Amino acid sequence: MSAAEPAPIRLYYWPTPNGWKITILLEELGVPYEVIPINIGKGDQFDPAFLAISPNNKMPAIVDPDGPDGKPISVFESGAILLYLARKYGRFLPADERGRVEVEEWLMWQMGGFGPMLGQNHHFALYAPEKIPYAIDRYRNETHRLYGVLDKRLAGREWIAGDYSIADMAVVGWAKLWERQGIDRTEFPHFSAWLDRALARPAVERGLAVAGDLRRDLATDDEAKKVLFGQRAR
């Protein structure tokens, strides 16, 4: 008698750069998962059942039915999910401490800088009802600086931190939107070569395509902008 198929990981997801991090890793791992759409433009992230899993009302989040000691576990925050899954399956995170620290450094760089700053770039340049030149310049300049940091890091390297890892998966979904961030790829040749390598991976392509038909341009969706950018404590 063959062993029962493992229960799928439940992924609470919307097709955004933070959501893509997790679909890319799950596709790279080849483990079963079930997508539960969280329509952030309609306020699904405020549903009490979702808040019980992700108290910061942000997706992605996961529930792994086969967590530690065989008991279910929920994990929120994309970086924490990447680390949890990489540890569980023993892939895309080095076993040695020096290698692991290197990956974690660049994962935290993405979580603390590359994601938030690019997100503010998108907000003030594309979504804000009032175009504030100071804010647009401030976040465009910081975006440019961060791409410079990444380009320098990738000089002479195939991947961001040693072998291909969760650090690359964390960055690629944000980086593929370089054009809307006001970036000229020709300024950053090492980054450009890395991006092409990453996007050519079949699992990355599959991960970026998950629920792609649900993705909308929020710049033209006034109701979604009210939900996303007019949030109040609830």
PyMOL commands that set and color helices and strands:
alter all, ss='L'
color gray80, all
select helices_A, chain A and resi 17-29+44-46+48-51+68-70+78-89+97-127+133-154+166-175+185-187+189-199+202-209+212-214+218-220+222-229
alter helices_A, ss='H'
color red, helices_A
select strands_A, chain A and resi 9-13+33-37+61-64+73-76
alter strands_A, ss='S'
color yellow, strands_A
deselect
rebuild
show_as cartoon
